[in-house]
């Protein structure tokens, strides 16, 4: 089964940028719907961005639209989340998700902290 490992999180100042990576193994990431979720302390996990299998259509939560971009590199079997104009409210653990035939797979998460 596919395994997902996130990286690229860290501490960044408001207005800064980060790029998260989700490296897949044990499966071809592009045959899955790929998504990013996040969970802030004391809050439920929420959808951030998604990219469909194959065709590459994308969708975003309203809170990140215009600031975040999801993409996929099939050659590297990796999904990315480019995050620009970061705000303190973007602080959360970010999780990579892959879905195929209603079965979901999750990574372990990577912490993003936006603070001055």
DOVO-442788 format. One record per atom (N, C-alpha, C, CB): x, y, z; residue number from 1; atom name. Coordinates in pm, 1 decimal, padded with zeros to 6 digits. Last residue first. Glycine has a CB too. Example, Ala and Ser with C-alpha at 12.3 -4.5 7.8 and 13.67 -1.06 7.14 Angstrom:
2
01285.0 | -00225.0 | 00708.0 | 2 | N $
01367.0 | -00106.0 | 00714.0 | 2 | CA $
01290.0 | 00003.0 | 00787.0 | 2 | C $
01408.4 | -00059.8 | 00572.5 | 2 | CB $
01319.0 | -00569.0 | 00780.0 | 1 | N $
01230.0 | -00450.0 | 00780.0 | 1 | CA $
01320.0 | -00330.0 | 00780.0 | 1 | C $
01130.8 | -00447.3 | 00904.6 | 1 | CB $
This chain:
116
00585.8 | 03589.7 | 01436.8 | 116 | N $
00696.4 | 03684.2 | 01434.7 | 116 | CA $
00777.9 | 03674.1 | 01563.0 | 116 | C $
00644.5 | 03827.0 | 01415.7 | 116 | CB $
00473.4 | 03286.1 | 01282.5 | 115 | N $
00483.2 | 03375.5 | 01397.6 | 115 | CA $
00600.7 | 03469.2 | 01380.5 | 115 | C $
00497.0 | 03295.8 | 01528.3 | 115 | CB $
00349.3 | 02992.8 | 01197.2 | 114 | N $
00363.7 | 03126.1 | 01140.4 | 114 | CA $
00358.7 | 03226.1 | 01255.6 | 114 | C $
00251.9 | 03155.8 | 01033.6 | 114 | CB $
00446.1 | 02666.4 | 01163.3 | 113 | N $
00419.7 | 02771.4 | 01261.6 | 113 | CA $
00449.8 | 02906.0 | 01198.4 | 113 | C $
00504.2 | 02750.8 | 01390.6 | 113 | CB $
00369.4 | 02343.4 | 01080.4 | 112 | N $
00392.5 | 02476.4 | 01024.2 | 112 | CA $
00352.9 | 02578.3 | 01129.7 | 112 | C $
00312.0 | 02498.1 | 00890.8 | 112 | CB $
00471.9 | 02009.0 | 01101.5 | 111 | N $
00426.7 | 02129.7 | 01172.6 | 111 | CA $
00466.3 | 02255.4 | 01095.4 | 111 | C $
00486.1 | 02134.2 | 01315.6 | 111 | CB $
00336.0 | 01737.7 | 00926.4 | 110 | N $
00450.8 | 01826.0 | 00944.7 | 110 | CA $
00401.1 | 01957.9 | 01001.7 | 110 | C $
00527.5 | 01848.3 | 00810.6 | 110 | CB $
00228.4 | 01391.8 | 00918.5 | 109 | N $
00210.8 | 01534.4 | 00942.8 | 109 | CA $
00342.0 | 01609.1 | 00957.8 | 109 | C $
00127.9 | 01554.8 | 01065.2 | 109 | CB $
00225.9 | 01135.6 | 00834.8 | 108 | N $
00236.8 | 01157.3 | 00979.2 | 108 | CA $
00221.4 | 01304.2 | 01016.3 | 108 | C $
00370.3 | 01105.4 | 01029.9 | 108 | CB $
-00023.8 | 01067.2 | 00579.8 | 107 | N $
00110.4 | 01082.0 | 00629.7 | 107 | CA $
00108.1 | 01113.9 | 00778.0 | 107 | C $
00184.4 | 01189.9 | 00552.7 | 107 | CB $
-00279.8 | 00829.8 | 00496.7 | 106 | N $
-00235.6 | 00955.4 | 00557.3 | 106 | CA $
-00086.7 | 00950.1 | 00587.5 | 106 | C $
-00314.9 | 00984.9 | 00685.7 | 106 | CB $
-00528.5 | 00711.5 | 00274.3 | 105 | N $
-00397.2 | 00694.3 | 00333.9 | 105 | CA $
-00349.4 | 00830.5 | 00381.5 | 105 | C $
-00296.3 | 00630.6 | 00233.0 | 105 | CB $
-00847.3 | 00562.4 | 00220.5 | 104 | N $
-00763.7 | 00678.5 | 00244.6 | 104 | CA $
-00632.2 | 00637.9 | 00310.1 | 104 | C $
-00837.2 | 00779.8 | 00331.5 | 104 | CB $
-01064.1 | 00430.8 | -00018.3 | 103 | N $
-00965.6 | 00399.6 | 00084.0 | 103 | CA $
-00870.3 | 00517.6 | 00096.6 | 103 | C $
-00888.4 | 00268.4 | 00050.3 | 103 | CB $
-01227.9 | 00483.1 | -00232.4 | 102 | N $
-01275.7 | 00519.4 | -00097.5 | 102 | CA $
-01181.5 | 00479.2 | 00013.6 | 102 | C $
-01408.9 | 00456.6 | -00072.2 | 102 | CB $
-01054.1 | 00458.1 | -00454.9 | 101 | N $
-01158.0 | 00358.6 | -00425.6 | 101 | CA $
-01203.2 | 00365.1 | -00280.3 | 101 | C $
-01107.2 | 00218.3 | -00457.4 | 101 | CB $
-00814.4 | 00649.2 | -00297.4 | 100 | N $
-00846.3 | 00571.7 | -00418.3 | 100 | CA $
-00945.7 | 00464.5 | -00379.3 | 100 | C $
-00717.6 | 00508.5 | -00483.0 | 100 | CB $
-00636.3 | 00925.2 | -00173.5 | 99 | N $
-00761.9 | 00850.8 | -00174.4 | 99 | CA $
-00777.6 | 00778.2 | -00306.5 | 99 | C $
-00881.7 | 00944.3 | -00149.9 | 99 | CB $
-00404.7 | 01059.8 | 00050.9 | 98 | N $
-00425.7 | 01001.2 | -00081.7 | 98 | CA $
-00549.2 | 00912.1 | -00074.6 | 98 | C $
-00299.5 | 00919.9 | -00129.6 | 98 | CB $
-00271.0 | 01343.5 | 00217.1 | 97 | N $
-00375.0 | 01241.1 | 00207.8 | 97 | CA $
-00383.6 | 01191.6 | 00064.3 | 97 | C $
-00512.5 | 01296.3 | 00255.2 | 97 | CB $
-00067.4 | 01508.8 | 00455.1 | 96 | N $
-00087.1 | 01464.7 | 00317.2 | 96 | CA $
-00185.1 | 01347.6 | 00317.5 | 96 | C $
00048.9 | 01424.2 | 00250.4 | 96 | CB $
-00116.0 | 01765.0 | 00692.4 | 95 | N $
-00115.9 | 01622.8 | 00659.2 | 95 | CA $
-00140.3 | 01601.7 | 00510.8 | 95 | C $
-00221.6 | 01548.7 | 00740.8 | 95 | CB $
00021.3 | 01995.8 | 00915.4 | 94 | N $
-00029.0 | 01971.4 | 00780.3 | 94 | CA $
-00008.3 | 01824.2 | 00744.2 | 94 | C $
00042.1 | 02063.9 | 00677.0 | 94 | CB $
-00062.2 | 02155.7 | 01207.3 | 93 | N $
00005.6 | 02038.4 | 01152.2 | 93 | CA $
-00059.5 | 02008.0 | 01018.3 | 93 | C $
-00002.3 | 01914.3 | 01249.8 | 93 | CB $
-00050.6 | 02517.3 | 01197.5 | 92 | N $
-00118.0 | 02388.8 | 01212.8 | 92 | CA $
-00019.9 | 02276.7 | 01178.9 | 92 | C $
-00244.7 | 02381.1 | 01122.2 | 92 | CB $
-00108.1 | 02847.2 | 01106.3 | 91 | N $
-00033.4 | 02760.0 | 01196.0 | 91 | CA $
-00112.4 | 02632.1 | 01223.7 | 91 | C $
-00001.1 | 02832.9 | 01327.7 | 91 | CB $
-00258.6 | 03024.2 | 00975.5 | 90 | N $
-00220.0 | 02906.2 | 00898.9 | 90 | CA $
-00139.6 | 02807.9 | 00983.8 | 90 | C $
-00139.3 | 02947.3 | 00776.4 | 90 | CB $
-00282.5 | 03243.5 | 01136.5 | 89 | N $
-00391.3 | 03145.1 | 01140.6 | 89 | CA $
-00366.6 | 03023.9 | 01051.8 | 89 | C $
-00520.2 | 03210.4 | 01099.9 | 89 | CB $
-00064.3 | 03400.2 | 01062.7 | 88 | N $
-00060.5 | 03323.7 | 01188.6 | 88 | CA $
-00169.0 | 03216.5 | 01195.7 | 88 | C $
-00075.1 | 03418.0 | 01307.1 | 88 | CB $
-00009.6 | 03343.2 | 00710.1 | 87 | N $
-00069.5 | 03418.5 | 00819.6 | 87 | CA $
-00058.9 | 03335.9 | 00949.1 | 87 | C $
-00218.8 | 03453.9 | 00787.5 | 87 | CB $
00185.2 | 03371.9 | 00410.4 | 86 | N $
00138.6 | 03295.9 | 00526.8 | 86 | CA $
00092.3 | 03389.2 | 00637.7 | 86 | C $
00249.6 | 03203.6 | 00578.8 | 86 | CB $
00233.3 | 03409.6 | 00135.6 | 85 | N $
00160.0 | 03507.9 | 00215.7 | 85 | CA $
00102.3 | 03443.5 | 00341.0 | 85 | C $
00047.7 | 03571.9 | 00132.8 | 85 | CB $
00218.6 | 03067.1 | 00019.0 | 84 | N $
00268.8 | 03204.6 | 00015.9 | 84 | CA $
00182.0 | 03292.7 | 00103.4 | 84 | C $
00272.6 | 03259.1 | -00128.4 | 84 | CB $
00299.4 | 02741.8 | -00020.0 | 83 | N $
00222.0 | 02830.2 | 00066.7 | 83 | CA $
00288.7 | 02967.1 | 00068.8 | 83 | C $
00210.1 | 02771.8 | 00210.8 | 83 | CB $
00264.8 | 02461.5 | -00210.7 | 82 | N $
00334.8 | 02588.9 | -00202.6 | 82 | CA $
00247.0 | 02687.1 | -00127.1 | 82 | C $
00370.5 | 02643.1 | -00344.0 | 82 | CB $
00277.2 | 02137.7 | -00166.2 | 81 | N $
00187.2 | 02247.3 | -00130.2 | 81 | CA $
00273.5 | 02372.0 | -00113.9 | 81 | C $
00105.1 | 02215.3 | 00002.0 | 81 | CB $
00313.1 | 01844.5 | -00374.0 | 80 | N $
00364.3 | 01964.8 | -00308.1 | 80 | CA $
00249.6 | 02055.8 | -00266.9 | 80 | C $
00461.5 | 02040.3 | -00400.6 | 80 | CB $
00386.4 | 01500.2 | -00403.7 | 79 | N $
00286.2 | 01606.7 | -00408.2 | 79 | CA $
00338.7 | 01724.9 | -00327.0 | 79 | C $
00147.4 | 01557.2 | -00353.1 | 79 | CB $
00575.3 | 01268.4 | -00595.8 | 78 | N $
00565.5 | 01362.6 | -00483.6 | 78 | CA $
00456.2 | 01465.2 | -00510.4 | 78 | C $
00700.8 | 01433.6 | -00459.6 | 78 | CB $
00718.1 | 01120.8 | -00786.4 | 77 | N $
00614.9 | 01055.8 | -00703.7 | 77 | CA $
00587.8 | 01137.7 | -00577.7 | 77 | C $
00657.9 | 00911.9 | -00665.4 | 77 | CB $
00882.4 | 01232.0 | -00964.1 | 76 | N $
00936.1 | 01220.2 | -00828.9 | 76 | CA $
00837.0 | 01153.3 | -00734.4 | 76 | C $
00974.0 | 01357.5 | -00775.4 | 76 | CB $
00717.9 | 01222.0 | -01184.0 | 75 | N $
00851.4 | 01163.1 | -01195.0 | 75 | CA $
00913.9 | 01141.5 | -01057.4 | 75 | C $
00942.0 | 01252.4 | -01280.2 | 75 | CB $
00495.3 | 01368.2 | -01102.7 | 74 | N $
00483.9 | 01223.1 | -01117.3 | 74 | CA $
00619.7 | 01155.5 | -01124.1 | 74 | C $
00404.0 | 01189.3 | -01241.3 | 74 | CB $
00441.4 | 01606.8 | -00891.8 | 73 | N $
00548.8 | 01570.3 | -00982.4 | 73 | CA $
00549.1 | 01418.9 | -00993.1 | 73 | C $
00687.3 | 01624.9 | -00933.3 | 73 | CB $
00175.3 | 01831.5 | -00835.6 | 72 | N $
00224.7 | 01694.0 | -00826.5 | 72 | CA $
00332.0 | 01672.4 | -00931.3 | 72 | C $
00109.6 | 01591.7 | -00844.5 | 72 | CB $
00041.6 | 02090.7 | -00621.4 | 71 | N $
00091.8 | 02038.1 | -00748.0 | 71 | CA $
00146.0 | 01897.7 | -00724.6 | 71 | C $
00201.7 | 02131.0 | -00808.1 | 71 | CB $
-00137.9 | 02363.3 | -00488.6 | 70 | N $
-00106.0 | 02220.4 | -00482.5 | 70 | CA $
-00059.5 | 02176.2 | -00620.0 | 70 | C $
-00229.1 | 02136.0 | -00435.3 | 70 | CB $
-00083.4 | 02673.7 | -00343.8 | 69 | N $
-00092.3 | 02600.0 | -00470.1 | 69 | CA $
-00051.4 | 02455.9 | -00448.9 | 69 | C $
-00004.3 | 02665.0 | -00578.2 | 69 | CB $
-00218.3 | 02953.0 | -00166.3 | 68 | N $
-00159.7 | 02818.9 | -00167.3 | 68 | CA $
-00179.1 | 02755.8 | -00305.0 | 68 | C $
-00223.2 | 02729.7 | -00056.6 | 68 | CB $
-00343.8 | 03193.4 | -00228.0 | 67 | N $
-00216.9 | 03196.4 | -00154.1 | 67 | CA $
-00144.0 | 03062.8 | -00161.5 | 67 | C $
-00241.6 | 03233.5 | -00007.9 | 67 | CB $
-00577.8 | 03148.2 | -00362.2 | 66 | N $
-00497.0 | 03260.9 | -00406.7 | 66 | CA $
-00362.3 | 03270.2 | -00336.6 | 66 | C $
-00572.4 | 03387.7 | -00385.7 | 66 | CB $
-00731.2 | 03010.5 | -00078.4 | 65 | N $
-00739.3 | 03034.9 | -00222.6 | 65 | CA $
-00661.5 | 03160.4 | -00259.0 | 65 | C $
-00886.4 | 03048.0 | -00267.7 | 65 | CB $
-00751.0 | 02965.4 | 00187.0 | 64 | N $
-00615.2 | 02961.6 | 00129.4 | 64 | CA $
-00614.0 | 02994.6 | -00019.5 | 64 | C $
-00553.2 | 02824.1 | 00151.1 | 64 | CB $
-01017.1 | 02977.2 | 00257.0 | 63 | N $
-00921.2 | 03047.4 | 00342.2 | 63 | CA $
-00780.1 | 03052.4 | 00283.2 | 63 | C $
-00916.4 | 02981.5 | 00477.6 | 63 | CB $
-01154.8 | 02808.2 | 00088.4 | 62 | N $
-01163.0 | 02952.9 | 00065.2 | 62 | CA $
-01055.0 | 03028.6 | 00141.7 | 62 | C $
-01300.8 | 03005.1 | 00105.4 | 62 | CB $
-00959.6 | 02529.8 | -00018.8 | 61 | N $
-01043.2 | 02592.8 | 00082.8 | 61 | CA $
-01042.3 | 02743.4 | 00058.3 | 61 | C $
-00993.2 | 02558.6 | 00227.4 | 61 | CB $
-00948.4 | 02431.0 | -00363.5 | 60 | N $
-00889.1 | 02487.2 | -00243.4 | 60 | CA $
-00995.9 | 02530.7 | -00145.0 | 60 | C $
-00799.5 | 02604.2 | -00278.4 | 60 | CB $
-00860.1 | 02205.3 | -00631.5 | 59 | N $
-00957.4 | 02284.8 | -00556.5 | 59 | CA $
-00897.5 | 02321.5 | -00422.7 | 59 | C $
-01090.9 | 02208.1 | -00537.7 | 59 | CB $
-00763.3 | 02105.6 | -00966.9 | 58 | N $
-00736.7 | 02139.5 | -00828.1 | 58 | CA $
-00853.9 | 02212.2 | -00764.3 | 58 | C $
-00612.0 | 02224.1 | -00818.1 | 58 | CB $
-00689.0 | 01846.9 | -01199.2 | 57 | N $
-00772.1 | 01960.0 | -01158.1 | 57 | CA $
-00755.4 | 01980.0 | -01008.9 | 57 | C $
-00922.0 | 01937.2 | -01194.6 | 57 | CB $
-00533.1 | 01632.5 | -01298.0 | 56 | N $
-00469.2 | 01743.6 | -01231.2 | 56 | CA $
-00557.5 | 01863.3 | -01201.6 | 56 | C $
-00357.8 | 01787.3 | -01311.0 | 56 | CB $
-00581.2 | 01387.9 | -01429.6 | 55 | N $
-00605.7 | 01513.5 | -01498.6 | 55 | CA $
-00551.2 | 01636.7 | -01429.9 | 55 | C $
-00748.9 | 01530.3 | -01517.4 | 55 | CB $
-00457.5 | 01187.8 | -01224.0 | 54 | N $
-00444.7 | 01197.2 | -01368.9 | 54 | CA $
-00457.3 | 01337.6 | -01424.1 | 54 | C $
-00546.1 | 01111.8 | -01432.6 | 54 | CB $
-00669.2 | 01276.7 | -00951.2 | 53 | N $
-00576.3 | 01183.9 | -01014.0 | 53 | CA $
-00572.2 | 01211.1 | -01163.6 | 53 | C $
-00616.5 | 01036.9 | -00985.7 | 53 | CB $
-00684.1 | 01622.1 | -00842.6 | 52 | N $
-00743.9 | 01495.9 | -00885.0 | 52 | CA $
-00640.6 | 01405.7 | -00950.8 | 52 | C $
-00859.8 | 01521.5 | -00980.8 | 52 | CB $
-00591.2 | 01776.1 | -00545.9 | 51 | N $
-00561.3 | 01762.5 | -00688.1 | 51 | CA $
-00609.2 | 01625.0 | -00731.3 | 51 | C $
-00407.9 | 01781.9 | -00717.6 | 51 | CB $
-00672.1 | 02013.1 | -00287.2 | 50 | N $
-00677.5 | 01881.6 | -00348.1 | 50 | CA $
-00643.2 | 01886.9 | -00495.3 | 50 | C $
-00813.6 | 01820.9 | -00329.3 | 50 | CB $
-00637.8 | 02169.1 | 00036.5 | 49 | N $
-00625.2 | 02170.0 | -00109.5 | 49 | CA $
-00628.7 | 02027.7 | -00161.7 | 49 | C $
-00494.8 | 02240.7 | -00153.9 | 49 | CB $
-00754.6 | 02153.3 | 00300.1 | 48 | N $
-00680.7 | 02270.4 | 00253.1 | 48 | CA $
-00680.7 | 02278.0 | 00100.2 | 48 | C $
-00536.3 | 02267.0 | 00305.8 | 48 | CB $
-00987.7 | 02044.8 | 00544.0 | 47 | N $
-00936.0 | 02035.3 | 00407.9 | 47 | CA $
-00868.0 | 02164.9 | 00369.0 | 47 | C $
-01048.4 | 02001.9 | 00308.9 | 47 | CB $
-00904.3 | 02003.0 | 00889.9 | 46 | N $
-00979.8 | 02066.2 | 00781.8 | 46 | CA $
-00908.0 | 02050.1 | 00648.6 | 46 | C $
-01002.3 | 02214.6 | 00811.7 | 46 | CB $
-00955.9 | 01865.1 | 01210.9 | 45 | N $
-00878.5 | 01862.6 | 01086.9 | 45 | CA $
-00964.6 | 01918.6 | 00973.4 | 45 | C $
-00830.0 | 01717.5 | 01053.7 | 45 | CB $
-01068.2 | 02090.2 | 01468.1 | 44 | N $
-01078.1 | 01969.7 | 01387.1 | 44 | CA $
-00991.0 | 01980.5 | 01262.6 | 44 | C $
-01223.2 | 01943.8 | 01347.9 | 44 | CB $
-00865.2 | 02235.8 | 01732.4 | 43 | N $
-00959.6 | 02241.8 | 01620.0 | 43 | CA $
-00962.8 | 02108.3 | 01546.4 | 43 | C $
-00921.5 | 02355.8 | 01522.4 | 43 | CB $
-00664.3 | 02234.7 | 01917.9 | 42 | N $
-00799.8 | 02253.7 | 01964.7 | 42 | CA $
-00905.0 | 02259.0 | 01856.1 | 42 | C $
-00806.5 | 02376.2 | 02042.7 | 42 | CB $
-00424.6 | 02347.9 | 01687.3 | 41 | N $
-00452.3 | 02304.4 | 01824.4 | 41 | CA $
-00596.0 | 02334.4 | 01865.0 | 41 | C $
-00355.9 | 02371.8 | 01921.5 | 41 | CB $
-00517.4 | 02258.8 | 01348.6 | 40 | N $
-00463.7 | 02352.7 | 01446.1 | 40 | CA $
-00499.1 | 02304.0 | 01586.1 | 40 | C $
-00518.3 | 02496.2 | 01421.6 | 40 | CB $
-00452.4 | 02065.2 | 01080.8 | 39 | N $
-00520.5 | 02063.1 | 01209.5 | 39 | CA $
-00447.2 | 02154.8 | 01305.8 | 39 | C $
-00528.8 | 01919.0 | 01266.2 | 39 | CB $
-00511.7 | 02017.7 | 00730.0 | 38 | N $
-00437.4 | 02072.9 | 00842.7 | 38 | CA $
-00522.2 | 02066.4 | 00968.7 | 38 | C $
-00394.1 | 02217.9 | 00814.1 | 38 | CB $
-00451.4 | 01840.9 | 00422.5 | 37 | N $
-00537.2 | 01882.9 | 00532.1 | 37 | CA $
-00448.3 | 01949.1 | 00636.5 | 37 | C $
-00617.2 | 01762.0 | 00592.7 | 37 | CB $
-00426.7 | 01790.0 | 00077.1 | 36 | N $
-00362.2 | 01837.8 | 00198.9 | 36 | CA $
-00470.8 | 01880.0 | 00296.8 | 36 | C $
-00264.2 | 01955.9 | 00169.1 | 36 | CB $
-00459.7 | 01512.9 | -00150.1 | 35 | N $
-00511.4 | 01628.2 | -00076.1 | 35 | CA $
-00415.6 | 01666.0 | 00036.1 | 35 | C $
-00651.7 | 01598.0 | -00018.9 | 35 | CB $
-00512.6 | 01337.0 | -00449.2 | 34 | N $
-00419.5 | 01380.0 | -00345.8 | 34 | CA $
-00470.4 | 01507.7 | -00280.7 | 34 | C $
-00278.4 | 01401.4 | -00404.4 | 34 | CB $
-00643.0 | 01048.8 | -00579.6 | 33 | N $
-00675.0 | 01187.8 | -00549.0 | 33 | CA $
-00583.4 | 01227.3 | -00433.2 | 33 | C $
-00829.6 | 01207.5 | -00512.7 | 33 | CB $
-00399.8 | 00840.4 | -00745.3 | 32 | N $
-00482.4 | 00874.8 | -00631.1 | 32 | CA $
-00529.2 | 01020.2 | -00642.3 | 32 | C $
-00405.1 | 00852.3 | -00499.6 | 32 | CB $
-00219.6 | 00811.8 | -00937.1 | 31 | N $
-00344.2 | 00739.1 | -00958.1 | 31 | CA $
-00442.0 | 00762.3 | -00842.8 | 31 | C $
-00316.1 | 00589.6 | -00974.1 | 31 | CB $
00008.4 | 00947.7 | -00855.7 | 30 | N $
-00080.0 | 01015.3 | -00951.0 | 30 | CA $
-00207.8 | 00937.6 | -00982.0 | 30 | C $
-00005.8 | 01040.8 | -01078.8 | 30 | CB $
00162.5 | 00782.6 | -00695.0 | 29 | N $
00079.8 | 00884.5 | -00631.0 | 29 | CA $
-00021.8 | 00944.3 | -00728.0 | 29 | C $
00167.6 | 00994.7 | -00573.5 | 29 | CB $
00187.9 | 00449.3 | -00691.1 | 28 | N $
00203.2 | 00561.5 | -00782.6 | 28 | CA $
00107.8 | 00671.4 | -00739.9 | 28 | C $
00176.9 | 00518.8 | -00929.8 | 28 | CB $
00351.2 | 00292.3 | -00409.0 | 27 | N $
00240.0 | 00313.8 | -00499.7 | 27 | CA $
00265.5 | 00435.8 | -00585.3 | 27 | C $
00109.3 | 00329.0 | -00422.7 | 27 | CB $
00563.8 | 00286.4 | -00240.2 | 26 | N $
00473.5 | 00172.1 | -00238.5 | 26 | CA $
00354.6 | 00186.9 | -00329.6 | 26 | C $
00426.0 | 00148.2 | -00101.2 | 26 | CB $
00566.1 | 00633.4 | -00147.6 | 25 | N $
00634.4 | 00508.6 | -00179.6 | 25 | CA $
00533.2 | 00395.1 | -00172.6 | 25 | C $
00754.2 | 00482.9 | -00082.9 | 25 | CB $
00576.3 | 00988.4 | -00181.7 | 24 | N $
00502.0 | 00862.9 | -00178.2 | 24 | CA $
00592.6 | 00745.2 | -00212.7 | 24 | C $
00383.3 | 00868.5 | -00274.7 | 24 | CB $
00621.0 | 01286.6 | -00008.7 | 23 | N $
00685.2 | 01183.1 | -00089.1 | 23 | CA $
00612.2 | 01050.5 | -00070.5 | 23 | C $
00834.5 | 01168.9 | -00051.1 | 23 | CB $
00522.8 | 01591.7 | -00006.3 | 22 | N $
00464.7 | 01464.3 | 00037.2 | 22 | CA $
00520.1 | 01357.3 | -00055.8 | 22 | C $
00305.7 | 01467.2 | 00034.8 | 22 | CB $
00633.2 | 01911.3 | 00107.5 | 21 | N $
00644.1 | 01798.4 | 00015.7 | 21 | CA $
00579.8 | 01675.3 | 00078.0 | 21 | C $
00791.9 | 01770.3 | -00019.9 | 21 | CB $
00567.7 | 02260.5 | 00123.0 | 20 | N $
00558.7 | 02127.2 | 00181.8 | 20 | CA $
00569.4 | 02021.7 | 00072.6 | 20 | C $
00426.8 | 02110.6 | 00260.5 | 20 | CB $
00726.7 | 02557.1 | 00126.9 | 19 | N $
00678.4 | 02453.6 | 00035.3 | 19 | CA $
00683.7 | 02319.8 | 00107.4 | 19 | C $
00762.9 | 02449.7 | -00096.5 | 19 | CB $
00646.9 | 02884.4 | 00244.4 | 18 | N $
00701.7 | 02751.3 | 00267.4 | 18 | CA $
00650.5 | 02660.4 | 00156.7 | 18 | C $
00662.5 | 02696.4 | 00409.0 | 18 | CB $
00689.1 | 03235.9 | 00304.9 | 17 | N $
00648.5 | 03122.5 | 00222.1 | 17 | CA $
00714.9 | 02994.4 | 00270.3 | 17 | C $
00683.2 | 03147.9 | 00074.9 | 17 | CB $
00558.4 | 03524.4 | 00490.2 | 16 | N $
00659.4 | 03438.3 | 00430.0 | 16 | CA $
00599.8 | 03322.2 | 00353.2 | 16 | C $
00751.0 | 03386.1 | 00535.6 | 16 | CB $
00363.7 | 03657.9 | 00625.6 | 15 | N $
00398.4 | 03705.9 | 00493.2 | 15 | CA $
00499.0 | 03619.7 | 00420.2 | 15 | C $
00450.7 | 03842.7 | 00503.0 | 15 | CB $
00506.9 | 03593.6 | 00943.2 | 14 | N $
00389.1 | 03630.8 | 00863.2 | 14 | CA $
00431.8 | 03695.9 | 00731.9 | 14 | C $
00297.1 | 03726.7 | 00942.7 | 14 | CB $
00790.9 | 03368.0 | 00933.3 | 13 | N $
00726.3 | 03493.2 | 00973.1 | 13 | CA $
00600.7 | 03517.9 | 00889.6 | 13 | C $
00824.2 | 03611.5 | 00958.4 | 13 | CB $
00802.3 | 03022.4 | 01024.2 | 12 | N $
00814.6 | 03127.4 | 00924.4 | 12 | CA $
00742.0 | 03251.6 | 00974.2 | 12 | C $
00758.1 | 03081.2 | 00787.5 | 12 | CB $
00919.8 | 02705.6 | 01105.5 | 11 | N $
00877.9 | 02835.1 | 01157.4 | 11 | CA $
00903.0 | 02941.4 | 01051.4 | 11 | C $
00952.7 | 02869.6 | 01289.2 | 11 | CB $
00801.1 | 02412.6 | 00925.3 | 10 | N $
00894.5 | 02489.0 | 01005.4 | 10 | CA $
00833.5 | 02617.1 | 01056.3 | 10 | C $
01017.5 | 02519.3 | 00926.5 | 10 | CB $
00797.7 | 02152.7 | 00667.6 | 9 | N $
00739.2 | 02242.8 | 00766.3 | 9 | CA $
00846.0 | 02317.5 | 00843.9 | 9 | C $
00650.4 | 02165.7 | 00862.0 | 9 | CB $
00915.7 | 01967.7 | 00504.8 | 8 | N $
00916.1 | 02106.3 | 00462.4 | 8 | CA $
00852.3 | 02203.1 | 00559.7 | 8 | C $
00848.3 | 02117.2 | 00334.0 | 8 | CB $
00729.9 | 01661.6 | 00451.2 | 7 | N $
00846.4 | 01736.7 | 00495.8 | 7 | CA $
00829.4 | 01880.8 | 00452.4 | 7 | C $
00978.3 | 01676.5 | 00439.4 | 7 | CB $
00555.2 | 01348.1 | 00480.5 | 6 | N $
00558.7 | 01492.9 | 00460.3 | 6 | CA $
00690.9 | 01549.9 | 00510.4 | 6 | C $
00440.2 | 01560.9 | 00532.2 | 6 | CB $
00506.9 | 01049.8 | 00324.3 | 5 | N $
00593.7 | 01115.7 | 00422.0 | 5 | CA $
00602.1 | 01264.5 | 00388.0 | 5 | C $
00736.3 | 01050.7 | 00423.9 | 5 | CB $
00304.4 | 00767.4 | 00276.7 | 4 | N $
00323.0 | 00910.0 | 00252.5 | 4 | CA $
00408.7 | 00969.6 | 00362.6 | 4 | C $
00187.4 | 00982.9 | 00243.9 | 4 | CB $
00258.3 | 00466.9 | 00096.1 | 3 | N $
00299.7 | 00532.5 | 00218.9 | 3 | CA $
00338.0 | 00675.4 | 00185.4 | 3 | C $
00417.8 | 00457.0 | 00287.0 | 3 | CB $
00027.6 | 00234.1 | -00044.0 | 2 | N $
00105.4 | 00356.4 | -00055.4 | 2 | CA $
00137.1 | 00411.3 | 00083.1 | 2 | C $
00030.1 | 00461.0 | -00139.0 | 2 | CB $
00083.5 | -00117.3 | 00000.0 | 1 | N $
00000.0 | 00000.0 | 00000.0 | 1 | CA $
00087.8 | 00123.4 | 00000.0 | 1 | C $
-00094.9 | -00000.1 | 00120.1 | 1 | CB $
